[in-house]
Amino acid sequence: MRQTDDAVSILHTVAATLNQVPDVREAMTRILPRLTRALGLHTAWMFLLDERGMDVAEVTYTGLPPALYARRARPLKEGSCHCQDSFRQGELTRAVNIVRCSRLQKAAGDRGELVFHASVPLLAKDRRLGILNVASPGRELFSADVLRVLSAVGQQVAVAVERSGLYRQASRRAELLEALEQAAARLHRLHTPESVAREVVDTLVKAFGCGTAALFVRVDRSFVPLAHAGRGTPPPAASGAITPPGRVLPGEAFHPGGADPAILTIIPGSDPPDAILSAAVAVSDPFTERLFASYGAHIGLSLTNAALLARQTELGALLERERLARELHDAISQRLFSSALDLAALSEEIPAGVPMHALVESAATHTRAALQEMRELVYELTAPRVGPLGPLLRALAPHSGVVVQVDADPPLPEVSRMALLRIAQEAVQNALRHAPGALVTLSLRSDPEALILVVEDDGPGFALDRAPSGLGLGHMHERAQAAGAELTVDTEPGRGCRVRVRLPQGTAGGSPS
């Protein structure tokens, strides 16, 4: 190995290359061959650590012997070594000779007569950035002069690494802020909680670079993922105390899946919150947490707007139904009622046995049936009172004579409450219309997994494959599916009919009423 007297020239070459090429990895690819030639060496390799200063993120090298170069330099990338361990423990603070290199000792094959190497720490304000290693064939140690030159080179490289990292960090932050601005603009064009949630998780994975993301919404005492994206399986429902904002480790409640830690963000808007955002990130820092908090504020506004719009749409529909109900009650129902009275009076004037009497009686029967159907339709259109489901179901008893039993009445999302009520009304009306005189029972109960609604009668029943028209079975199935419930109809000729709706506990569908 040749000693150098031209340290200034070497440092100048290193500095010029670092200044010409902003990316330190590309710069070191150019510097290492020049450095080894200037120092009369043969081999050099550099470890760059991750932002935590613990794990190797990248390896750059030149002049590796076959034993180290094998399999794309895998012997340098696998495992750890003495110089890395010393560096992590804070013991490697200047360029030193490493007389026992575990990588060289373990390398199988032609090691190019390399016996030891010098290790140069890359430090910047006590931050561990990486290690520069140089080696040459033979057993001659690096002199103190060469080690001083290497230490100076290491300082230059460390400054360049830090500068490059800061540049990449600033560029990344600018990209994230631009992505946040665009994401917020997209959010405010959405009108349903489901579309907001899907947009959020897709944006976090595609634009923010998160490995996995999930948006949880509160249902009763648990949180369930409304939307999930990224690698891994969707997270399970999380119950119990709400985890405060911060880091969530894999396997903990509210973790969205995957192997990386996650940032947990409470979505503002209510206390306790109705939504929680969790996103797995490679690095969690104050900037990223502030970015997610800002995005969470936009998410909260969008969810609130979506809920208000849904409520406004629902109220509009309720008002329109009430208007139609009034029109039907005040106009058509009154006319049918008057016609029924007229036909009854006319029937009394016509002697029994006269053919006209039978026609009048038939017309009176059809008019009374039409009046009853109109009353049922008016009842269907009338908006139910806001509140628990139980009283609304019990209100069916005086209206229809149905036996109602309510053993459970938990708070439900509006869409679930309305779906169960409308299904119950439809099933009861079907039983009264198609099984007159039958005993009709309605029950609402729960088990550990679901809320169960049953409407049952002991009437004549029917064959499902030849179901009478007007039963509305398709509408009942659609209502159940929209609420996340399962509807089954059990009937056979001569065995009555049983309509059963199973709504899983914690099914999301909106805010509890």
Rosetta blueprint (number, residue, H / E / L):
1 M L
2 R L
3 Q L
4 T L
5 D L
6 D L
7 A H
8 V H
9 S H
10 I H
11 L H
12 H H
13 T H
14 V H
15 A H
16 A H
17 T H
18 L H
19 N H
20 Q H
21 V L
22 P L
23 D L
24 V H
25 R H
26 E H
27 A H
28 M H
29 T H
30 R H
31 I H
32 L H
33 P H
34 R H
35 L H
36 T H
37 R H
38 A H
39 L L
40 G L
41 L L
42 H L
43 T E
44 A E
45 W E
46 M E
47 F E
48 L E
49 L E
50 D L
51 E L
52 R L
53 G L
54 M L
55 D L
56 V E
57 A E
58 E E
59 V E
60 T E
61 Y E
62 T E
63 G L
64 L L
65 P L
66 P H
67 A H
68 L H
69 Y H
70 A H
71 R H
72 R H
73 A H
74 R H
75 P H
76 L H
77 K H
78 E L
79 G L
80 S L
81 C L
82 H H
83 C H
84 Q H
85 D H
86 S H
87 F H
88 R H
89 Q L
90 G L
91 E L
92 L L
93 T L
94 R L
95 A L
96 V E
97 N E
98 I E
99 V L
100 R L
101 C L
102 S H
103 R H
104 L H
105 Q H
106 K H
107 A L
108 A L
109 G L
110 D L
111 R L
112 G L
113 E L
114 L E
115 V L
116 F L
117 H E
118 A E
119 S E
120 V E
121 P E
122 L E
123 L E
124 A E
125 K L
126 D L
127 R E
128 R E
129 L E
130 G E
131 I E
132 L E
133 N E
134 V E
135 A E
136 S L
137 P L
138 G E
139 R L
140 E L
141 L L
142 F L
143 S L
144 A H
145 D H
146 V H
147 L H
148 R H
149 V H
150 L H
151 S H
152 A H
153 V H
154 G H
155 Q H
156 Q H
157 V H
158 A H
159 V H
160 A H
161 V H
162 E H
163 R H
164 S H
165 G H
166 L H
167 Y H
168 R H
169 Q H
170 A H
171 S H
172 R H
173 R H
174 A H
175 E H
176 L H
177 L H
178 E H
179 A H
180 L H
181 E H
182 Q H
183 A H
184 A H
185 A H
186 R H
187 L H
188 H L
189 R L
190 L L
191 H L
192 T L
193 P H
194 E H
195 S H
196 V H
197 A H
198 R H
199 E H
200 V H
201 V H
202 D H
203 T H
204 L H
205 V H
206 K H
207 A L
208 F L
209 G L
210 C L
211 G L
212 T E
213 A E
214 A E
215 L E
216 F E
217 V E
218 R E
219 V E
220 D L
221 R L
222 S E
223 F E
224 V E
225 P E
226 L E
227 A E
228 H E
229 A E
230 G E
231 R L
232 G L
233 T L
234 P L
235 P L
236 P L
237 A L
238 A E
239 S E
240 G L
241 A L
242 I L
243 T L
244 P L
245 P L
246 G E
247 R E
248 V E
249 L L
250 P L
251 G L
252 E L
253 A L
254 F L
255 H L
256 P L
257 G L
258 G L
259 A L
260 D L
261 P L
262 A E
263 I E
264 L E
265 T E
266 I E
267 I L
268 P L
269 G L
270 S L
271 D L
272 P L
273 P L
274 D L
275 A E
276 I E
277 L E
278 S E
279 A E
280 A E
281 V L
282 A L
283 V L
284 S L
285 D L
286 P H
287 F H
288 T H
289 E H
290 R H
291 L H
292 F H
293 A H
294 S H
295 Y H
296 G H
297 A H
298 H H
299 I H
300 G H
301 L H
302 S H
303 L H
304 T H
305 N H
306 A H
307 A H
308 L H
309 L H
310 A H
311 R H
312 Q H
313 T H
314 E H
315 L H
316 G H
317 A H
318 L H
319 L H
320 E H
321 R H
322 E H
323 R H
324 L H
325 A H
326 R H
327 E H
328 L H
329 H H
330 D H
331 A H
332 I H
333 S H
334 Q H
335 R H
336 L H
337 F H
338 S H
339 S H
340 A H
341 L H
342 D H
343 L H
344 A H
345 A H
346 L H
347 S H
348 E H
349 E H
350 I L
351 P L
352 A L
353 G L
354 V L
355 P H
356 M H
357 H H
358 A H
359 L H
360 V H
361 E H
362 S H
363 A H
364 A H
365 T H
366 H H
367 T H
368 R H
369 A H
370 A H
371 L H
372 Q H
373 E H
374 M H
375 R H
376 E H
377 L H
378 V H
379 Y H
380 E H
381 L H
382 T L
383 A L
384 P L
385 R L
386 V L
387 G L
388 P L
389 L H
390 G H
391 P H
392 L H
393 L H
394 R H
395 A L
396 L H
397 A H
398 P H
399 H H
400 S H
401 G L
402 V L
403 V E
404 V E
405 Q E
406 V E
407 D L
408 A L
409 D L
410 P L
411 P L
412 L L
413 P E
414 E H
415 V H
416 S H
417 R H
418 M H
419 A H
420 L H
421 L H
422 R H
423 I H
424 A H
425 Q H
426 E H
427 A H
428 V H
429 Q H
430 N H
431 A H
432 L H
433 R H
434 H H
435 A L
436 P L
437 G L
438 A L
439 L L
440 V E
441 T E
442 L E
443 S E
444 L E
445 R E
446 S E
447 D L
448 P L
449 E L
450 A E
451 L E
452 I E
453 L E
454 V E
455 V E
456 E E
457 D E
458 D L
459 G L
460 P L
461 G L
462 F L
463 A L
464 L H
465 D H
466 R H
467 A L
468 P L
469 S L
470 G L
471 L L
472 G L
473 L H
474 G H
475 H H
476 M H
477 H H
478 E H
479 R H
480 A H
481 Q H
482 A H
483 A L
484 G L
485 A L
486 E E
487 L E
488 T E
489 V E
490 D E
491 T E
492 E L
493 P L
494 G L
495 R L
496 G L
497 C E
498 R E
499 V E
500 R E
501 V E
502 R E
503 L E
504 P E
505 Q L
506 G L
507 T L
508 A L
509 G L
510 G L
511 S L
512 P E
513 S L
